[in-house]
Amino acid sequence: MVVEIILNEKVEGLGVEADIVKVRPGYARNFLFPRGMAAPATSASKKQVELLNKKRAQREAQEMNDAQEQANKLSKVKLNFTLLVGERDKAFGSVTVQDIADKLKAAGFDIDKKKIELPKPIKTAGEHELIIKIHSEVVAKLKLIVESAAPEKSEESTGKEKRTYKGKAKASSDEKSSSDEKKSKK
């Protein structure tokens, strides 16, 4: 058994506002109706669908405008990253989606990392371009500049390395014999 309802707002996996959908009665009665997400589809309420369609069109137009503005701002942004590179131009680490999202947040953009399309982490130096899906119909291209930097070499690493021991210092042979005598007297 199913009932027809009219959605008042977007419900994930079901539809958007002003859609007339069929759902199970318990789902409608226990979840959608108490939260104000839907109303029963009666002949009188079907007339209200027009009002909801206008509201939906305004909301979608506003979302589209906001997404276009954000895409224009993002296309002007260039992010700089520095990767440590070894002797054979082998990168230590990579630039990941999380790194890009953090830099964008620092630049004043609140972009979810799931919207950033990066097929694989960036491990090479140079200029890279990636796509950010801001809206279902709006995408922005973002430029990344990845620079390579050699790891710092200390003077000790070029010569012989000093070994340091953690913990107790080693006792000399004189101290060992005196400590052995103390143990044997007990």
WODAZI-V398374 format. One record per pair of residues at least 12 apart in sequence whose C-alpha atoms are under 7 Angstrom apart, sorted by the first residue. I is the first residue (numbers start at 1). J is the second residue. If there is no record, write none. Layout:
i->(I/I)
j->(J/J)
This chain:
i->(1/2/2/2/2/3/3/3/3/4/4/4/4/4/4/5/5/5/5/5/5/5/6/6/6/6/6/6/6/6/7/7/7/7/7/8/8/9/17/17/18/18/18/67/67/67/68/71/71/74/74/75/75/75/77/77/78/78/78/79/79/79/80/80/80/81/81/81/82/82/82/82/83/83/83/83/84/84/84/84/85/85/85/85/86/86/91/93/94/94/94/95/95/95/96/96/97/97/97/98/101/115/115/115/116/116/116/117/117/117/118/125/125/125/126/126/126/127/127/127/127/128/128/128/129/129/129/129/130/130)
j->(24/22/23/24/25/22/23/24/25/20/21/22/23/40/41/20/21/22/38/39/40/41/18/19/20/21/38/39/40/41/19/20/37/38/39/37/38/37/52/56/49/52/53/134/135/138/138/139/140/140/142/140/141/142/142/143/142/143/144/143/144/145/144/145/146/145/146/147/146/147/148/149/146/147/148/149/148/149/150/151/148/149/150/151/150/151/123/123/121/122/123/121/122/123/121/122/113/116/118/113/113/132/133/134/131/132/133/130/131/132/130/146/147/148/145/146/147/143/144/145/146/143/144/145/141/142/143/144/142/143)
